[in-house]
Amino acid sequence: SEIISRTEGFGGYGTITFDSKRRLVGVGGNVKYCVWHEAAKLFGDPYLCYPSTCYGDEVTIPRVLARTGYRFKRAGTLAQGAPVCDFRYELIARGVR
């Protein structure tokens, strides 16, 4: 696969990936700064933003993407102690779920 675009800003960076036939196979990014995470830290517990924000991503985004032939993947969040909130929208190979 080939990364066509890499953007920086908004507290992180993102990529758009195409296969050798120039078909979109993935979009992803790493968020390094999150206002909700910063607010939770002010309240004394960085994890507080996970149930209010990050969990919503993990429930809603996969359902929306399932209709498009893509899946949502994430290894961790700032709230969980990861260095970035990563997210990937990846094309599902035909016949794979």
C-alpha positions in Angstrom: 0.0 0.0 0.0 1.0 3.6 -0.6 0.5 6.5 1.7 -0.7 9.4 -0.4 -1.3 12.1 2.1 0.0 12.9 5.5 -1.4 15.9 7.3 -0.3 17.5 10.5 -2.3 19.7 12.8 -5.1 19.6 15.4 -2.8 18.0 17.9 -1.7 15.0 15.7 -1.3 13.7 12.2 -3.2 11.5 9.8 -2.6 9.4 6.7 -4.7 8.3 3.7 -3.6 5.0 2.1 -4.3 3.6 -1.4 -3.4 0.2 -2.9 -1.5 -0.4 -6.1 -4.7 0.1 -8.1 -5.2 3.5 -6.4 -8.2 2.3 -4.4 -8.7 3.8 -0.9 -7.8 1.1 1.6 -7.4 3.1 4.8 -7.5 6.4 6.7 -5.9 6.9 10.0 -4.5 9.3 12.5 -2.8 9.8 15.8 -4.2 12.4 18.1 -1.6 13.8 20.5 -3.8 16.4 22.2 -7.4 16.1 23.3 -9.3 18.8 25.1 -11.5 16.2 26.9 -8.3 14.5 28.2 -6.9 17.8 29.4 -10.2 18.6 31.1 -10.2 15.2 32.9 -6.7 15.8 34.1 -7.8 19.1 35.6 -10.4 17.1 37.6 -7.6 14.8 38.8 -8.3 11.7 36.7 -7.2 11.5 33.1 -9.3 8.3 32.6 -12.6 10.3 33.1 -12.7 11.2 29.4 -12.7 7.5 28.3 -16.3 6.7 29.3 -17.6 10.0 28.1 -15.8 10.3 24.8 -13.5 7.5 23.7 -16.0 4.7 24.5 -18.5 6.5 22.3 -16.1 6.2 19.4 -15.6 2.5 20.0 -19.4 1.9 20.0 -20.6 4.2 17.3 -17.9 4.3 14.6 -17.7 0.5 14.0 -21.5 0.4 13.4 -21.3 3.3 10.9 -18.3 1.9 9.1 -19.8 -1.6 8.8 -22.2 -0.2 6.3 -19.4 1.2 4.1 -17.1 -1.9 4.0 -14.5 -0.5 6.4 -13.7 -1.3 10.0 -12.5 0.8 13.0 -9.3 -0.1 14.8 -7.6 1.5 17.8 -4.8 0.3 19.9 -5.2 2.8 22.7 -6.3 6.2 23.9 -4.7 9.1 25.9 -7.2 8.3 28.6 -5.9 4.8 28.9 -2.3 6.0 29.1 -1.3 5.5 25.5 1.0 8.2 24.0 -1.6 8.9 21.3 -5.2 8.2 20.5 -4.8 6.2 17.3 -7.6 5.4 15.0 -7.7 3.5 11.7 -10.5 3.1 9.2 -9.5 0.0 7.1 -11.1 -1.6 4.1 -12.4 -5.0 4.9 -11.3 -7.7 2.5 -14.2 -9.3 0.7 -15.4 -12.3 2.7 -13.7 -11.3 5.9 -15.5 -9.9 9.0 
